[in-house]
Amino acid sequence: MHEQFLQLAVGLANNSVNTGEGGPYGAVITKDGEIIAACTNKVTRRLDPTAHAEVMAIREACRKLNDFQLQACTLYTSCEPCPMCLGAIYWARLERVYFACSRQDAAAAGFDDSFIYDEIPLAPAERSIPMLRLNLDDACKPFELWHDKADKIPY
């Protein structure tokens, strides 16, 4: 069954390229053996750099399940998730991920995200896009309010 769902993700990626829908990526999310979401990359179509197939599938699955966590769900994706998608996968708390191509395969096709992996361990100010912290007196106030909020929904 895993191979079938993964083949569907690859098929979505092929179709995305053939129809001009987006990049060569497809993703499927299942729960209890049922397809909850099946999406392709929509970065260029939507002019949205976050519209990767995995993120699109996570968004759709969350809407369909009316939940921001996908703990009992499995993601099948045509390629090893990039750092952004990896973060989304962990935040969504997916149970398992199956992928077809490696990030090295993607790099050979012109989708090289190794520079992002290289940036992650650097101190924020040392990254190629400098990230500079400004100290504000009340900067942590939102976290204090959150900490004290009795009716918060933790995530």
DSSP file with accessible surface (Angstrom, degrees, kcal/mol):
  #  RESIDUE AA STRUCTURE BP1 BP2  ACC     N-H-->O    O-->H-N    N-H-->O    O-->H-N    TCO  KAPPA ALPHA  PHI   PSI    X-CA   Y-CA   Z-CA
    1    1 A M     >        0   0  123      0, 0.0     4,-2.0     0, 0.0     5,-0.2   0.000 360.0 360.0 360.0 -38.8    0.0    0.0    0.0
    2    2 A H  H  >  +     0   0   76      1,-0.2     4,-2.5     2,-0.2     5,-0.2   0.905 360.0  52.8 -59.9 -41.0    2.8    2.4    0.8
    3    3 A E  H  > S+     0   0  146      1,-0.2     4,-2.8     2,-0.2    -1,-0.2   0.882 107.1  52.7 -62.7 -36.6    4.2    2.0   -2.7
    4    4 A Q  H  > S+     0   0  138      2,-0.2     4,-2.0     1,-0.2    -1,-0.2   0.921 111.2  44.8 -65.6 -44.9    0.8    2.8   -4.2
    5    5 A F  H  X S+     0   0   21     -4,-2.0     4,-1.9     2,-0.2    -1,-0.2   0.899 114.7  48.8 -67.0 -39.0    0.5    6.1   -2.3
    6    6 A L  H  X S+     0   0   34     -4,-2.5     4,-2.3     2,-0.2    -2,-0.2   0.911 109.4  52.4 -67.3 -38.6    4.1    7.0   -3.1
    7    7 A Q  H  X S+     0   0  122     -4,-2.8     4,-2.7     1,-0.2    -1,-0.2   0.879 106.6  54.3 -63.2 -36.3    3.5    6.2   -6.7
    8    8 A L  H  X S+     0   0   65     -4,-2.0     4,-2.5     2,-0.2    -1,-0.2   0.926 107.3  50.3 -62.1 -42.9    0.5    8.5   -6.6
    9    9 A A  H  X S+     0   0    0     -4,-1.9     4,-2.0     2,-0.2    69,-0.2   0.921 111.7  47.4 -61.8 -42.4    2.7   11.3   -5.3
   10   10 A V  H  X S+     0   0   36     -4,-2.3     4,-2.6     1,-0.2    -2,-0.2   0.909 110.6  52.7 -65.2 -40.6    5.2   10.8   -8.1
   11   11 A G  H  X S+     0   0   30     -4,-2.7     4,-2.6     1,-0.2    -2,-0.2   0.896 107.2  51.8 -61.2 -40.3    2.4   10.7  -10.6
   12   12 A L  H  X S+     0   0   34     -4,-2.5     4,-2.4     2,-0.2    -1,-0.2   0.906 109.5  50.6 -61.2 -41.1    1.1   14.1   -9.2
   13   13 A A  H  X S+     0   0    5     -4,-2.0     4,-1.9     2,-0.2    12,-0.2   0.922 110.5  48.8 -63.7 -44.2    4.7   15.5   -9.7
   14   14 A N  H  X S+     0   0   92     -4,-2.6     4,-2.7     1,-0.2    -2,-0.2   0.937 112.6  48.1 -59.6 -46.7    4.8   14.2  -13.3
   15   15 A N  H  X S+     0   0   90     -4,-2.6     4,-2.5     1,-0.2     6,-0.4   0.881 107.0  56.9 -62.8 -38.1    1.4   15.7  -14.0
   16   16 A S  H  X>S+     0   0    1     -4,-2.4     6,-1.3     1,-0.2     5,-1.1   0.910 111.6  42.5 -60.3 -42.5    2.4   19.0  -12.4
   17   17 A V  H ><5S+     0   0   77     -4,-1.9     3,-0.7     1,-0.2    -2,-0.2   0.946 115.0  49.5 -68.0 -47.3    5.4   19.3  -14.8
   18   18 A N  H 3<5S+     0   0  134     -4,-2.7    -2,-0.2     1,-0.2    -1,-0.2   0.819 117.4  39.4 -64.5 -33.1    3.4   18.1  -17.8
   19   19 A T  H 3<5S-     0   0   78     -4,-2.5    -1,-0.2    -5,-0.2    -2,-0.2   0.526 107.1-119.6 -94.8  -6.9    0.5   20.6  -17.3
   20   20 A G  T <<5S+     0   0   53     -4,-0.7    -3,-0.2    -3,-0.7    -4,-0.1   0.649  72.0 134.5  76.6  14.4    2.7   23.5  -16.2
   21   21 A E  S   <S-     0   0   50     -5,-1.1    24,-0.4    -6,-0.4     2,-0.3   0.838  74.1 -63.4 -64.9 -35.9    0.8   23.5  -12.8
   22   22 A G  S    S-     0   0   14     -6,-1.3    -2,-0.2    -9,-0.1    20,-0.2  -0.949  77.3 -26.0 178.2-156.1    4.1   23.8  -10.9
   23   23 A G  S    S-     0   0   15     -2,-0.3     2,-2.2     1,-0.1    18,-0.5  -0.111  73.7 -82.2 -78.2 178.0    7.4   22.2  -10.1
   24   24 A P  S    S+     0   0   48      0, 0.0     2,-0.4     0, 0.0   -11,-0.2  -0.284  90.4 108.1 -82.8  56.4    8.2   18.5  -10.1
   25   25 A Y        +     0   0   33     -2,-2.2    16,-1.6   -12,-0.2     2,-0.3  -0.996  37.9 175.3-137.3 140.1    6.8   17.7   -6.7
   26   26 A G  E     -A   40   0A   0     -2,-0.4    52,-2.6    14,-0.2     2,-0.3  -0.981   6.0-170.1-140.3 150.6    3.7   15.8   -5.4
   27   27 A A  E     -AB  39  77A   0     12,-2.8    12,-2.9    -2,-0.3     2,-0.4  -0.999   4.7-169.5-145.1 142.7    2.5   14.9   -1.9
   28   28 A V  E     -AB  38  76A   0     48,-3.0    48,-3.2    -2,-0.3     2,-0.4  -0.993   6.3-160.0-131.5 136.0   -0.2   12.7   -0.5
   29   29 A I  E     -AB  37  75A   0      8,-2.7     7,-3.5    -2,-0.4     8,-1.7  -0.975  13.9-173.7-117.6 132.3   -1.4   12.5    3.1
   30   30 A T  E     -AB  35  74A   5     44,-2.6    44,-2.3    -2,-0.4     2,-0.4  -0.869  14.0-166.5-122.1 156.5   -3.3    9.5    4.3
   31   31 A K  E >  S-AB  34  73A  70      3,-2.3     3,-2.1    -2,-0.3    42,-0.2  -0.971  80.8 -10.6-140.7 126.1   -5.1    8.5    7.5
   32   32 A D  T 3  S-     0   0  139     40,-0.6     3,-0.1    -2,-0.4    41,-0.1   0.866 130.5 -54.5  53.6  38.4   -6.2    4.9    8.2
   33   33 A G  T 3  S+     0   0   33      1,-0.2     2,-0.4    41,-0.0    -1,-0.3   0.488 114.9 115.8  78.4   3.5   -5.4    4.0    4.6
   34   34 A E  E <  S-A   31   0A 134     -3,-2.1    -3,-2.3     0, 0.0     2,-0.4  -0.860  71.2-115.3-107.2 140.6   -7.6    6.7    3.2
   35   35 A I  E     +A   30   0A  81     -2,-0.4    -5,-0.3    -5,-0.2     3,-0.1  -0.591  34.6 171.7 -75.0 124.3   -6.3    9.7    1.1
   36   36 A I  E     +     0   0A  23     -7,-3.5     2,-0.3    -2,-0.4    -6,-0.2   0.746  68.2   7.3 -99.5 -36.5   -6.9   12.9    3.0
   37   37 A A  E     -A   29   0A   1     -8,-1.7    -8,-2.7     2,-0.0    -1,-0.4  -0.996  52.1-176.0-150.0 144.0   -5.0   15.3    0.7
   38   38 A A  E     +A   28   0A  41     -2,-0.3     2,-0.3   -10,-0.2   -10,-0.2  -0.920  27.0 159.3-142.1 112.1   -3.2   15.0   -2.7
   39   39 A C  E     -A   27   0A  13    -12,-2.9   -12,-2.8    -2,-0.3     2,-0.3  -0.899  26.7-147.6-136.8 161.9   -1.3   18.1   -3.8
   40   40 A T  E     -A   26   0A  11     -2,-0.3   -14,-0.2   -14,-0.2     2,-0.2  -0.742  44.0 -75.3-120.3 172.3    1.4   19.4   -6.1
   41   41 A N        +     0   0   12    -16,-1.6    11,-0.2   -18,-0.5     4,-0.1  -0.460  42.9 175.6 -66.2 133.9    3.9   22.2   -5.9
   42   42 A K     >  +     0   0   37      9,-3.0     4,-2.6    -2,-0.2     6,-0.4   0.051  36.8 121.6-129.0  23.1    2.2   25.6   -6.6
   43   43 A V  H  >>S+     0   0   36      8,-0.4     5,-1.8     1,-0.2     4,-0.7   0.940  83.9  32.2 -56.2 -54.1    5.0   28.0   -6.0
   44   44 A T  H  45S+     0   0   99      3,-0.2    -1,-0.2     2,-0.2     3,-0.2   0.878 118.2  54.1 -76.2 -34.6    5.0   29.6   -9.4
   45   45 A R  H  45S+     0   0  140    -24,-0.4    -2,-0.2     1,-0.2    -1,-0.2   0.903 122.0  29.3 -64.6 -41.6    1.3   29.3  -10.0
   46   46 A R  H  <5S-     0   0  141     -4,-2.6    -1,-0.2     2,-0.2    -2,-0.2   0.424 101.7-125.7 -98.1  -2.3    0.4   31.1   -6.7
   47   47 A L  T  <5 +     0   0  158     -4,-0.7    -3,-0.2    -5,-0.2    -4,-0.1   0.915  69.9 131.5  54.2  45.7    3.6   33.3   -6.5
   48   48 A D    > < -     0   0   43     -5,-1.8     3,-2.0    -6,-0.4    -1,-0.2  -0.936  50.0-160.9-134.1 106.8    4.1   31.8   -3.1
   49   49 A P  T 3  S+     0   0   95      0, 0.0    -6,-0.1     0, 0.0     3,-0.1   0.652  94.1  56.9 -65.9 -10.8    7.5   30.4   -2.1
   50   50 A T  T 3  S+     0   0   49      1,-0.2     2,-1.5    -7,-0.1     5,-0.1   0.462  76.2 100.4 -95.4   0.4    5.9   28.4    0.7
   51   51 A A    <   +     0   0    0     -3,-2.0    -9,-3.0     4,-0.1    -8,-0.4  -0.176  48.5 151.6 -85.9  48.4    3.5   26.5   -1.6
   52   52 A H     >  -     0   0   49     -2,-1.5     4,-3.0   -11,-0.2     5,-0.3  -0.397  60.1-108.4 -71.6 156.5    5.5   23.3   -1.7
   53   53 A A  H  > S+     0   0    0      1,-0.2     4,-2.6     2,-0.2     5,-0.2   0.892 118.9  49.9 -55.9 -42.8    3.6   20.1   -2.3
   54   54 A E  H  > S+     0   0    6      2,-0.2     4,-2.5     1,-0.2    -1,-0.2   0.920 112.6  46.0 -64.7 -43.0    4.1   18.9    1.2
   55   55 A V  H  > S+     0   0   13      2,-0.2     4,-2.7     1,-0.2    -2,-0.2   0.916 112.4  51.1 -66.3 -41.5    2.9   22.2    2.7
   56   56 A M  H  X S+     0   0   12     -4,-3.0     4,-2.4     1,-0.2    -2,-0.2   0.919 111.7  47.7 -61.8 -41.8   -0.1   22.4    0.4
   57   57 A A  H  X S+     0   0    0     -4,-2.6     4,-2.9    -5,-0.3     5,-0.2   0.901 110.8  50.9 -66.7 -40.5   -1.0   18.8    1.5
   58   58 A I  H  X S+     0   0   16     -4,-2.5     4,-2.6     2,-0.2     5,-0.2   0.939 111.1  48.8 -61.5 -44.7   -0.6   19.6    5.1
   59   59 A R  H  X S+     0   0   87     -4,-2.7     4,-2.1     1,-0.2    -2,-0.2   0.928 114.0  45.5 -60.6 -46.9   -2.8   22.7    4.8
   60   60 A E  H  X S+     0   0   48     -4,-2.4     4,-2.7     2,-0.2    -2,-0.2   0.923 113.0  49.5 -64.8 -44.0   -5.5   20.7    2.9
   61   61 A A  H  X S+     0   0    0     -4,-2.9     4,-2.6     1,-0.2    -2,-0.2   0.912 110.1  50.9 -62.9 -41.9   -5.4   17.8    5.4
   62   62 A C  H  X>S+     0   0   24     -4,-2.6     5,-1.9    -5,-0.2     4,-0.9   0.914 111.5  48.2 -61.9 -42.2   -5.7   20.1    8.4
   63   63 A R  H ><5S+     0   0  168     -4,-2.1     3,-0.5    -5,-0.2    -2,-0.2   0.939 113.8  46.5 -62.0 -47.1   -8.7   21.8    6.8
   64   64 A K  H 3<5S+     0   0  131     -4,-2.7    -2,-0.2     1,-0.2    -1,-0.2   0.871 119.5  39.3 -65.6 -37.9  -10.4   18.4    6.0
   65   65 A L  H 3<5S-     0   0   55     -4,-2.6    -1,-0.2     2,-0.2    -2,-0.2   0.487 103.2-131.4 -89.5  -4.4   -9.7   17.0    9.4
   66   66 A N  T <<5S+     0   0  153     -4,-0.9     2,-0.3    -3,-0.5    -3,-0.2   0.920  71.6 105.7  53.5  48.1  -10.5   20.3   11.2
   67   67 A D      < -     0   0   79     -5,-1.9    -2,-0.2    -6,-0.2    -1,-0.2  -0.989  68.4-142.6-152.7 149.7   -7.3   20.0   13.2
   68   68 A F  S    S+     0   0   95     -2,-0.3     2,-0.4    -3,-0.1    -6,-0.1   0.407  88.0  67.8 -95.6   2.6   -3.8   21.6   13.2
   69   69 A Q        -     0   0   35     -7,-0.1    24,-0.2    -4,-0.1     3,-0.2  -0.969  56.7-169.0-123.7 140.6   -2.2   18.3   14.1
   70   70 A L    >   +     0   0    2     22,-4.0     3,-2.0    -2,-0.4    25,-0.6  -0.348  29.9 149.6-120.2  48.6   -1.9   15.3   11.8
   71   71 A Q  T 3  S+     0   0  114      1,-0.3    -1,-0.1    23,-0.2    22,-0.1   0.793  73.4  41.9 -59.3 -33.8   -0.7   12.8   14.4
   72   72 A A  T 3  S+     0   0   44     -3,-0.2   -40,-0.6    22,-0.1    -1,-0.3   0.149 100.0 100.5-100.9  21.6   -2.2    9.7   12.9
   73   73 A C  E <   -B   31   0A   1     -3,-2.0    22,-2.5    20,-0.3    23,-1.0  -0.751  57.5-146.8-112.2 155.4   -1.4   10.6    9.3
   74   74 A T  E     -Bc  30  96A  14    -44,-2.3   -44,-2.6    -2,-0.3     2,-0.4  -0.957   9.9-147.2-120.2 137.8    1.3    9.6    6.9
   75   75 A L  E     -Bc  29  97A   0     21,-2.5    23,-2.8    -2,-0.4     2,-0.5  -0.894   8.4-168.5-105.5 132.6    2.9   11.8    4.2
   76   76 A Y  E     +Bc  28  98A   4    -48,-3.2   -48,-3.0    -2,-0.4     2,-0.4  -0.990  16.0 178.1-116.8 124.0    4.0   10.4    0.9
   77   77 A T  E     -Bc  27  99A   0     21,-2.6    23,-1.4    -2,-0.5   -50,-0.2  -0.976  38.1-130.7-135.0 145.3    6.1   12.8   -1.1
   78   78 A S  E    S+     0   0A   7    -52,-2.6    23,-2.1    -2,-0.4     2,-0.3   0.676  93.5  24.4 -66.8 -16.6    7.9   12.5   -4.4
   79   79 A C  E    S- c   0 101A   6    -53,-0.3    23,-0.2    21,-0.2     3,-0.1  -0.993  97.2 -83.0-148.4 152.4   11.1   13.9   -2.9
   80   80 A E        -     0   0   50     21,-2.6     6,-0.1    -2,-0.3    -2,-0.1  -0.283  63.9-100.6 -51.7 129.1   12.9   14.2    0.4
   81   81 A P        -     0   0    9      0, 0.0    -1,-0.1     0, 0.0    22,-0.1  -0.256  31.7-125.2 -61.4 142.3   11.4   17.2    2.1
   82   82 A C     >  -     0   0   17     -3,-0.1     4,-3.0     1,-0.1     5,-0.2  -0.223  38.2 -91.1 -73.5 173.0   13.3   20.5    2.1
   83   83 A P  H  > S+     0   0   19      0, 0.0     4,-2.3     0, 0.0     5,-0.2   0.886 127.4  50.4 -57.9 -38.5   14.1   22.3    5.4
   84   84 A M  H  > S+     0   0   68      2,-0.2     4,-2.2     1,-0.2     5,-0.1   0.949 114.1  43.5 -64.6 -47.4   10.9   24.3    5.3
   85   85 A C  H  > S+     0   0    0      2,-0.2     4,-2.7     1,-0.2    -1,-0.2   0.879 110.2  56.8 -66.2 -36.8    8.7   21.3    4.6
   86   86 A L  H  X S+     0   0   66     -4,-3.0     4,-2.3     2,-0.2    -1,-0.2   0.932 107.5  48.6 -58.9 -44.7   10.6   19.3    7.3
   87   87 A G  H  X S+     0   0   28     -4,-2.3     4,-2.6    -5,-0.2    -2,-0.2   0.929 111.3  49.5 -60.5 -43.9    9.7   22.0    9.8
   88   88 A A  H  X S+     0   0   27     -4,-2.2     4,-2.5     1,-0.2    -2,-0.2   0.894 108.4  54.2 -63.1 -38.2    6.0   21.9    8.7
   89   89 A I  H  X>S+     0   0   12     -4,-2.7     5,-1.6     2,-0.2     4,-0.8   0.929 111.2  44.5 -61.8 -44.9    6.0   18.1    9.0
   90   90 A Y  H ><5S+     0   0  170     -4,-2.3     3,-0.6     1,-0.2    -2,-0.2   0.916 113.3  49.8 -68.2 -41.0    7.3   18.3   12.6
   91   91 A W  H 3<5S+     0   0  163     -4,-2.6    -1,-0.2     1,-0.2    -2,-0.2   0.881 111.9  48.7 -65.0 -35.3    4.9   21.1   13.5
   92   92 A A  H 3<5S-     0   0    4     -4,-2.5   -22,-4.0    -5,-0.2    -1,-0.2   0.644 105.6-135.8 -77.4 -14.4    2.0   19.1   12.0
   93   93 A R  T <<5 -     0   0   86     -4,-0.8   -20,-0.3    -3,-0.6    -3,-0.2   0.880  29.3-172.1  61.4  42.3    3.2   16.0   14.0
   94   94 A L      < -     0   0   21     -5,-1.6   -23,-0.2     1,-0.1   -20,-0.2  -0.324  23.7-134.2 -60.7 149.6    2.8   13.6   11.1
   95   95 A E  S    S-     0   0  112    -22,-2.5     2,-0.3   -25,-0.6   -21,-0.2   0.869  76.1  -7.7 -76.5 -36.8    3.3   10.0   12.1
   96   96 A R  E     -c   74   0A 124    -23,-1.0   -21,-2.5     2,-0.0     2,-0.4  -0.991  55.9-147.5-160.5 153.8    5.6    9.0    9.3
   97   97 A V  E     -c   75   0A  47     -2,-0.3     2,-0.4   -23,-0.2   -21,-0.2  -0.997   7.4-170.1-131.5 131.8    7.0   10.2    5.9
   98   98 A Y  E     -c   76   0A  68    -23,-2.8   -21,-2.6    -2,-0.4     2,-0.3  -0.971  13.6-177.3-114.8 136.0    7.8    8.1    2.8
   99   99 A F  E     -c   77   0A  94     -2,-0.4   -21,-0.2   -23,-0.2   -19,-0.1  -0.951  21.8-157.3-134.8 156.6    9.7    9.8    0.0
  100  100 A A  E    S+     0   0A  49    -23,-1.4   -21,-0.2    -2,-0.3     2,-0.2   0.921  74.1  37.4 -95.7 -64.6   10.9    8.7   -3.4
  101  101 A C  E    S-c   79   0A  56    -23,-2.1   -21,-2.6   -24,-0.1     2,-0.1  -0.592  77.6-123.9 -92.4 155.8   13.8   10.9   -4.6
  102  102 A S     >  -     0   0   26    -23,-0.2     4,-1.9    -2,-0.2     3,-0.2  -0.443  27.6-107.6 -90.2 168.1   16.6   12.2   -2.4
  103  103 A R  H  > S+     0   0   77      1,-0.2     4,-2.3     2,-0.2    10,-0.2   0.804 122.6  58.8 -65.8 -25.2   17.6   15.9   -2.0
  104  104 A Q  H  > S+     0   0  115      2,-0.2     4,-2.1     1,-0.2    -1,-0.2   0.887 103.3  51.3 -69.6 -37.2   20.7   15.0   -4.0
  105  105 A D  H  > S+     0   0   87      2,-0.2     4,-1.0     1,-0.2    -2,-0.2   0.913 110.9  48.8 -62.3 -42.6   18.4   13.9   -6.9
  106  106 A A  H ><>S+     0   0   10     -4,-1.9     5,-2.8     1,-0.2     3,-0.7   0.915 108.7  53.0 -63.8 -41.6   16.6   17.3   -6.6
  107  107 A A  H ><5S+     0   0   31     -4,-2.3     3,-1.8     1,-0.3     5,-0.3   0.902 104.0  55.9 -61.4 -39.7   19.9   19.2   -6.6
  108  108 A A  H 3<5S+     0   0   94     -4,-2.1    -1,-0.3     1,-0.3    -2,-0.2   0.787 107.3  50.8 -64.1 -24.2   20.9   17.4   -9.8
  109  109 A A  T <<5S-     0   0   73     -4,-1.0    -1,-0.3    -3,-0.7    -2,-0.2   0.361 131.9 -91.9 -93.2   3.4   17.7   18.7  -11.4
  110  110 A G  T < 5S+     0   0   65     -3,-1.8     2,-0.6    -4,-0.2    -3,-0.2   0.523  98.1 111.0 101.0   6.7   18.3   22.3  -10.3
  111  111 A F      < +     0   0   88     -5,-2.8     2,-0.7    -6,-0.2    -3,-0.2  -0.642  40.5 166.1-112.0  72.3   16.5   22.3   -6.9
  112  112 A D        +     0   0   85     -2,-0.6     3,-0.2    -5,-0.3    -8,-0.1  -0.793  14.3 166.9 -96.4 113.5   19.5   22.5   -4.5
  113  113 A D    >>  +     0   0   22     -2,-0.7     4,-1.5   -10,-0.2     3,-1.1   0.235  46.4 108.3-106.8  14.2   18.6   23.3   -1.0
  114  114 A S  H 3> S+     0   0   46      1,-0.3     4,-2.4     2,-0.2     5,-0.2   0.838  71.1  64.4 -61.4 -29.7   21.9   22.4    0.6
  115  115 A F  H 3> S+     0   0  120     -3,-0.2     4,-1.3     1,-0.2    -1,-0.3   0.851 101.4  50.5 -63.3 -30.3   22.6   26.1    1.1
  116  116 A I  H <> S+     0   0   62     -3,-1.1     4,-1.7     2,-0.2     3,-0.3   0.936 108.6  50.2 -72.3 -44.5   19.7   26.2    3.6
  117  117 A Y  H  < S+     0   0   51     -4,-1.5    -2,-0.2     1,-0.2    -1,-0.2   0.891 110.7  51.6 -57.9 -37.7   21.0   23.2    5.5
  118  118 A D  H  < S+     0   0  107     -4,-2.4     4,-0.3     1,-0.2    -1,-0.2   0.806 109.0  50.8 -68.2 -29.9   24.4   25.0    5.6
  119  119 A E  H >< S+     0   0   42     -4,-1.3     3,-1.3    -3,-0.3    -1,-0.2   0.807  92.3  75.7 -77.3 -32.0   22.8   28.2    7.0
  120  120 A I  T 3< S+     0   0   97     -4,-1.7    -1,-0.2     1,-0.3    -2,-0.1   0.883  95.2  46.0 -54.7 -46.7   20.8   26.5    9.8
  121  121 A P  T 3  S+     0   0  107      0, 0.0    -1,-0.3     0, 0.0    -2,-0.1   0.660  94.0 100.0 -75.7  -9.5   23.7   25.9   12.2
  122  122 A L  S <  S-     0   0   62     -3,-1.3     5,-0.1    -4,-0.3    -3,-0.0  -0.386  87.0 -99.8 -73.6 150.9   25.1   29.5   11.7
  123  123 A A    >>  -     0   0   44      1,-0.1     3,-2.1    -2,-0.1     4,-0.6  -0.406  40.9-110.5 -62.0 143.1   24.5   32.2   14.3
  124  124 A P  G >4 S+     0   0   66      0, 0.0     7,-1.4     0, 0.0     3,-1.2   0.869 117.3  51.2 -48.9 -43.0   21.7   34.4   13.0
  125  125 A A  G 34 S+     0   0   63      1,-0.2     7,-0.1     5,-0.2    -2,-0.1   0.677 106.7  56.6 -71.8 -13.2   23.9   37.4   12.3
  126  126 A E  G <4 S+     0   0  135     -3,-2.1    -1,-0.2     5,-0.1    -3,-0.1   0.475  83.0 108.0 -96.3  -2.5   26.3   35.2   10.3
  127  127 A R  S << S-     0   0   60     -3,-1.2    -8,-0.0    -4,-0.6     4,-0.0  -0.289  85.6-109.2 -73.8 161.5   23.8   33.9    7.8
  128  128 A S  S    S+     0   0   88      1,-0.2    -1,-0.1     2,-0.1    -3,-0.0   0.788 121.5  46.3 -64.2 -27.5   23.8   35.0    4.2
  129  129 A I  S    S-     0   0  120     -5,-0.1    -1,-0.2     2,-0.0    -2,-0.2  -0.929 104.6-131.6-107.1  99.7   20.6   36.9    5.0
  130  130 A P        -     0   0   81      0, 0.0     2,-0.6     0, 0.0    -5,-0.2  -0.262  16.7-158.1 -56.8 136.8   21.6   38.6    8.3
  131  131 A M        -     0   0   94     -7,-1.4     2,-0.5    -8,-0.1    -4,-0.1  -0.961  13.6-168.8-119.7 107.5   19.1   38.1   11.0
  132  132 A L        -     0   0  126     -2,-0.6     2,-0.4    -8,-0.1     0, 0.0  -0.872  13.3-141.4-111.2 123.8   19.6   40.8   13.6
  133  133 A R        -     0   0  196     -2,-0.5     2,-0.5     2,-0.0    -2,-0.0  -0.652  11.7-160.2 -82.8 132.9   18.0   40.9   17.0
  134  134 A L        -     0   0  143     -2,-0.4     2,-0.7     2,-0.0    -2,-0.0  -0.952  18.0-130.5-111.0 130.8   16.8   44.2   18.3
  135  135 A N        -     0   0  136     -2,-0.5     2,-0.4     3,-0.0     3,-0.0  -0.732  28.8-179.8 -86.2 114.5   16.2   44.4   22.0
  136  136 A L    >   -     0   0  113     -2,-0.7     3,-1.4     1,-0.1     4,-0.3  -0.906  33.2-127.9-111.8 144.0   12.9   45.9   22.9
  137  137 A D  T 3  S+     0   0  179     -2,-0.4     3,-0.3     1,-0.3    -1,-0.1   0.856 109.6  32.4 -58.1 -38.3   11.8   46.4   26.5
  138  138 A D  T >  S+     0   0  112      1,-0.2     3,-1.7     2,-0.1    -1,-0.3   0.133  81.3 119.3-107.9  22.2    8.4   44.6   25.9
  139  139 A A  T <  S+     0   0   47     -3,-1.4     4,-0.2     1,-0.3    -1,-0.2   0.846  78.3  45.4 -58.6 -36.2    9.6   42.1   23.3
  140  140 A C  T 3> S+     0   0   64     -4,-0.3     4,-2.1    -3,-0.3     3,-0.5   0.432  81.8 102.3 -91.0   3.3    8.7   39.1   25.4
  141  141 A K  H <> S+     0   0  101     -3,-1.7     4,-2.9     1,-0.2     5,-0.2   0.897  76.9  55.9 -55.9 -42.7    5.3   40.4   26.5
  142  142 A P  H  > S+     0   0   83      0, 0.0     4,-2.3     0, 0.0    -1,-0.2   0.905 108.9  48.0 -59.0 -36.4    3.4   38.2   24.0
  143  143 A F  H  > S+     0   0  153     -3,-0.5     4,-2.8    -4,-0.2    -2,-0.2   0.882 110.8  50.8 -70.8 -36.2    5.1   35.1   25.6
  144  144 A E  H  X S+     0   0  104     -4,-2.1     4,-2.0     2,-0.2    -1,-0.2   0.929 111.5  47.8 -64.0 -44.3    4.2   36.3   29.1
  145  145 A L  H  X S+     0   0  103     -4,-2.9     4,-1.0     1,-0.2    -2,-0.2   0.917 113.4  48.4 -61.7 -42.8    0.6   36.8   28.0
  146  146 A W  H >< S+     0   0  102     -4,-2.3     3,-0.7    -5,-0.2    -2,-0.2   0.927 109.2  52.6 -62.7 -45.9    0.6   33.3   26.4
  147  147 A H  H 3< S+     0   0  139     -4,-2.8    -1,-0.2     1,-0.2    -2,-0.2   0.889 114.7  41.9 -57.2 -40.3    2.1   31.7   29.5
  148  148 A D  H 3< S+     0   0  120     -4,-2.0     2,-0.4    -5,-0.2    -1,-0.2   0.582  85.7 113.5 -86.4 -10.3   -0.5   33.2   31.7
  149  149 A K    X<  -     0   0   93     -4,-1.0     3,-0.7    -3,-0.7    -3,-0.0  -0.472  49.4-163.7 -70.1 122.2   -3.5   32.6   29.4
  150  150 A A  T 3  S+     0   0  106     -2,-0.4    -1,-0.2     1,-0.2    -4,-0.0   0.833  84.5  44.6 -76.3 -32.7   -5.8   30.0   31.0
  151  151 A D  T 3  S+     0   0  119      2,-0.1    -1,-0.2     0, 0.0    -2,-0.1   0.068  81.7 138.3-105.0  28.1   -7.8   29.1   27.9
  152  152 A K    <   -     0   0   64     -3,-0.7    -6,-0.0    -6,-0.2    -5,-0.0  -0.292  51.8-133.3 -71.5 155.6   -4.9   28.7   25.4
  153  153 A I        -     0   0  115     -2,-0.0    -1,-0.1     0, 0.0    -2,-0.1  -0.916  28.8-140.3-107.8 102.2   -4.8   25.9   22.9
  154  154 A P              0   0   94      0, 0.0     0, 0.0     0, 0.0     0, 0.0  -0.340 360.0 360.0 -65.8 145.9   -1.2   24.6   23.1
  155  155 A Y              0   0  162    -87,-0.0     0, 0.0   -86,-0.0     0, 0.0   0.046 360.0 360.0-147.8 360.0    0.6   23.5   20.0
